[in-house]
């Protein structure tokens, strides 16, 4: 039976590298791989969709681990036209505690404004993702949005 042990540097006796070291025993010398897929790669400290091979029954994360909540959220909508994506607004959550309410107020509507796709529609779709476009599960909590639609004064063009 293969047994894995995950360790993190003890700050009382080691330099905190921010990385996990994973060791395996009971593997009869066979070196396993950790595949950093689309979801847990950040938590384990590996690159997305990477294959990471043990060497001499051990492996250390290539990146620092990230077990915090998402630091950047993206509100997507079909109301806007951005040339390359449908991101209506990005929200940086660095100042918020884990599991807290995020209260975001756009301080500069004109700078972060997007072009309206069409003024002939009155139904639009909004959704929230992380930086990899994975949907954010709000676990039953509400997301309340206010959208401001305005026409720029042509004198500033």
Secondary structure, DSSP 8 states (H G I E B T S, - for coil): --EEEEEE--TTTS---S-EEEEEESSTT---EEEE-SSSHHHHT--TTEEEE-BTTEEE-SS----S--SEEEEEETTEE-SS--EEEEEE-TTS-TT-------S-TTTT--EES-TT-----EEEE-TT--B---TT-------------GGG-
